[in-house]
């Protein structure tokens, strides 16, 4: 009798676990409408470093193939997800990660291939010739090997001799931080020692940065072209991100 009760109890627990697992999987699934809405965030043509069009995304279609499913979506803008399309030979899954804005809209396909919304990648501001959207190898070709690097989370190349820190995501420069008095922005010539008035006037910022609030987060200051400045007490960062 005890054996029968034990088996019945185990069967009940197993049934509850199966029901819970089924409901969990169902909750993780996205509707097709939601997947198609996500594709609208990255609608348009996307090009590789040579200017070749690799992807063309329109409502419900990728390269003329219908989007039929999707999964593992996270974030909004930036964000990522897996789109499943119907090709003539069968279904195909494509992992896409999107980030940046303006001239720096970037799409990373299958976690390795970097695509741009412009046929030829452009930039506005730079430091020591390094600009947002540059590849890791291009940085090293230009500046040489960094004094040190840190790959916890995003990768950071430290050029202490130049007063620079260069942040990369997926081997793309997404942030350039001036930490030394010798470094300055190439277009404006401004650096850490420059006044907030000079920054405001040169870049035509939409609001005035406070000289007295450098120790507190003031948020991003857009300089147009999908590029943003962040002011700290001992550093200034140029970034493709606005948060």
C-alpha positions as CSV (number, residue, x, y, z in Angstrom):
1,X,0.0,0.0,0.0
2,X,2.8,2.4,0.9
3,X,4.6,1.5,-2.3
4,X,1.4,2.3,-4.3
5,X,1.0,5.6,-2.5
6,X,4.6,6.6,-3.1
7,X,4.3,5.8,-6.8
8,X,1.0,7.8,-7.0
9,X,2.7,10.7,-5.3
10,X,5.7,10.6,-7.7
11,X,3.3,10.4,-10.7
12,X,1.4,13.5,-9.4
13,X,4.7,15.5,-8.9
14,X,5.8,14.5,-12.4
15,X,2.5,15.6,-13.9
16,X,2.7,19.0,-12.2
17,X,6.3,19.4,-13.4
18,X,5.2,18.6,-17.0
19,X,2.4,21.1,-16.8
20,X,4.7,23.8,-15.4
21,X,7.3,23.1,-18.1
22,X,4.7,23.3,-20.8
23,X,3.4,26.6,-19.5
24,X,6.9,28.0,-19.2
25,X,7.7,27.1,-22.8
26,X,4.4,28.6,-24.0
27,X,5.1,31.8,-22.1
28,X,8.5,32.2,-23.7
29,X,7.1,32.0,-27.2
30,X,6.4,35.2,-29.2
31,X,3.5,35.6,-31.6
32,X,4.3,36.0,-35.3
33,X,2.9,39.5,-35.1
34,X,5.4,40.4,-32.4
35,X,8.2,38.9,-34.4
36,X,7.2,40.9,-37.5
37,X,7.0,44.1,-35.4
38,X,10.5,43.4,-34.1
39,X,11.7,43.2,-37.7
40,X,10.4,46.7,-38.3
41,X,13.0,48.0,-35.9
42,X,15.7,47.0,-38.4
43,X,13.8,47.5,-41.7
44,X,15.9,48.6,-44.7
45,X,19.0,47.5,-46.6
46,X,22.2,46.3,-44.8
47,X,25.7,46.3,-46.2
48,X,29.0,44.7,-45.4
49,X,32.4,46.5,-45.1
50,X,32.9,46.3,-48.8
51,X,29.6,48.0,-49.6
52,X,27.8,44.8,-50.7
53,X,24.1,44.5,-49.8
54,X,23.7,41.4,-47.6
55,X,20.3,41.8,-46.1
56,X,17.1,43.6,-47.2
57,X,14.4,43.7,-44.5
58,X,10.8,44.8,-45.0
59,X,7.6,44.1,-43.1
60,X,7.4,40.4,-42.7
61,X,10.3,39.5,-45.1
62,X,14.1,39.1,-45.1
63,X,15.7,39.0,-48.5
64,X,12.3,38.3,-50.0
65,X,11.7,35.3,-47.8
66,X,8.7,35.4,-45.4
67,X,9.3,35.5,-41.7
68,X,7.4,32.6,-40.2
69,X,8.7,32.5,-36.6
70,X,11.1,33.9,-34.1
71,X,12.5,33.3,-30.6
72,X,15.0,34.5,-27.9
73,X,14.2,38.2,-28.3
74,X,15.7,40.6,-25.7
75,X,16.0,44.3,-25.3
76,X,14.4,46.9,-27.5
77,X,16.9,49.4,-28.9
78,X,19.6,48.0,-28.8
79,X,18.1,44.5,-29.0
80,X,18.5,41.0,-30.5
81,X,16.6,38.0,-31.5
82,X,16.4,35.0,-33.9
83,X,14.2,35.4,-37.0
84,X,13.1,32.3,-38.9
85,X,12.4,32.6,-42.6
86,X,11.0,30.3,-45.1
87,X,13.4,29.7,-48.0
88,X,12.6,27.4,-51.1
89,X,14.7,24.6,-49.6
90,X,13.3,24.9,-46.1
91,X,13.4,27.1,-42.9
92,X,16.4,29.1,-42.0
93,X,17.2,30.8,-38.6
94,X,19.1,34.1,-38.5
95,X,20.4,35.6,-35.3
96,X,20.4,39.4,-35.5
97,X,21.6,42.0,-33.0
98,X,21.0,45.7,-33.6
99,X,22.6,48.7,-31.9
100,X,23.4,52.4,-32.6
101,X,21.5,55.1,-34.4
102,X,22.0,57.5,-37.3
103,X,25.2,56.8,-39.3
104,X,26.1,54.2,-36.7
105,X,23.1,51.9,-37.0
106,X,24.8,48.4,-36.9
107,X,23.4,44.9,-37.4
108,X,25.4,41.9,-36.3
109,X,24.4,38.8,-38.2
110,X,24.9,35.3,-36.6
111,X,27.1,36.9,-33.9
112,X,30.0,37.6,-36.3
113,X,29.2,39.5,-39.5
114,X,28.9,43.3,-39.0
115,X,26.5,45.1,-41.3
116,X,25.8,48.9,-41.7
117,X,22.7,50.7,-42.8
118,X,24.9,52.8,-45.1
119,X,26.7,51.4,-48.0
120,X,29.9,53.1,-46.8
121,X,30.3,53.6,-43.0
122,X,30.6,57.2,-42.0
123,X,31.5,59.0,-38.8
124,X,31.5,62.6,-37.5
125,X,34.0,63.0,-34.6
126,X,37.2,61.0,-33.8
127,X,40.1,61.0,-31.4
128,X,43.7,60.3,-32.6
129,X,42.1,59.1,-35.9
130,X,39.9,56.5,-34.0
131,X,36.2,56.8,-34.8
132,X,33.0,55.1,-33.8
133,X,32.3,52.1,-36.0
134,X,35.9,51.3,-36.6
135,X,37.0,47.7,-36.3
136,X,39.3,46.4,-33.6
137,X,41.9,45.5,-36.1
138,X,41.8,49.0,-37.7
139,X,42.4,50.5,-34.2
140,X,45.5,48.3,-33.7
141,X,46.7,49.0,-37.2
142,X,46.5,52.7,-36.4
143,X,47.6,53.0,-32.8
144,X,49.5,49.7,-32.3
145,X,48.9,47.2,-29.5
146,X,47.2,48.7,-26.4
147,X,49.1,49.0,-23.1
148,X,46.5,46.8,-21.6
149,X,43.0,45.4,-22.3
150,X,40.0,44.4,-20.2
151,X,37.4,42.0,-21.6
152,X,35.0,41.8,-18.6
153,X,31.6,42.4,-20.3
154,X,32.6,44.6,-23.2
155,X,36.2,44.8,-24.3
156,X,38.3,47.9,-23.4
157,X,41.6,48.8,-25.0
158,X,43.7,51.0,-22.8
159,X,46.2,53.4,-24.4
160,X,47.6,55.0,-21.3
161,X,50.3,56.7,-23.2
162,X,47.7,58.5,-25.4
163,X,45.2,59.1,-22.6
164,X,42.6,57.0,-24.3
165,X,40.3,54.1,-23.5
166,X,38.5,52.5,-26.4
167,X,35.4,50.3,-25.8
168,X,34.3,47.6,-28.3
169,X,31.2,45.5,-28.7
170,X,31.6,42.5,-31.1
171,X,34.9,44.0,-32.3
172,X,33.3,47.3,-33.2
173,X,34.3,50.6,-31.6
174,X,31.2,51.8,-29.7
175,X,32.9,54.2,-27.2
176,X,36.0,56.4,-27.1
177,X,36.9,57.8,-23.7
178,X,39.4,60.7,-23.2
179,X,41.2,60.2,-19.8
180,X,44.4,62.2,-20.3
181,X,45.0,65.9,-20.9
182,X,47.0,65.3,-24.0
183,X,44.1,63.7,-25.9
184,X,41.4,65.8,-27.7
185,X,38.7,65.4,-30.3
186,X,40.0,65.7,-33.8
187,X,37.3,67.9,-35.3
188,X,36.8,70.3,-32.4
189,X,40.2,70.2,-30.7
190,X,38.4,70.0,-27.3
191,X,39.6,67.8,-24.4
192,X,39.3,67.4,-20.7
193,X,40.6,70.9,-19.9
194,X,38.1,72.6,-22.3
195,X,35.1,74.4,-20.8
196,X,31.5,73.2,-21.1
197,X,30.8,76.5,-22.9
198,X,33.2,75.5,-25.7
199,X,31.5,72.1,-26.0
200,X,28.1,73.7,-26.1
201,X,29.0,76.2,-28.8
202,X,31.0,73.9,-31.1
203,X,28.7,71.0,-31.1
204,X,25.5,73.0,-30.8
205,X,24.3,70.9,-27.9
206,X,20.5,70.9,-27.2
207,X,21.2,71.9,-23.6
208,X,24.1,73.3,-21.6
209,X,26.3,70.8,-19.7
210,X,26.9,71.9,-16.1
211,X,30.5,72.6,-15.0
212,X,29.4,71.9,-11.4
213,X,27.7,68.5,-12.1
214,X,30.6,66.5,-13.6
215,X,30.5,64.1,-10.6
216,X,26.9,63.3,-11.3
217,X,25.4,61.6,-14.4
218,X,24.0,64.3,-16.7
219,X,22.9,61.9,-19.4
220,X,23.9,61.9,-23.1
221,X,24.5,65.1,-25.2
222,X,23.8,64.5,-28.9
223,X,26.2,65.9,-31.4
224,X,24.2,64.5,-34.3
225,X,25.1,61.8,-36.7
226,X,24.1,59.1,-34.2
227,X,27.0,60.2,-31.8
228,X,26.7,61.2,-28.1
229,X,29.0,62.8,-25.5
230,X,29.0,61.9,-21.8
231,X,30.8,64.2,-19.4
232,X,32.5,62.8,-16.2
233,X,34.6,64.4,-13.6
234,X,37.9,63.1,-15.1
235,X,36.9,61.8,-18.5
236,X,34.7,62.5,-21.6
237,X,33.2,59.7,-23.6
238,X,32.1,59.7,-27.3
239,X,29.6,56.9,-27.8
240,X,27.0,55.4,-30.2
241,X,24.8,54.7,-27.2
242,X,22.4,57.3,-25.8
243,X,22.1,55.7,-22.3
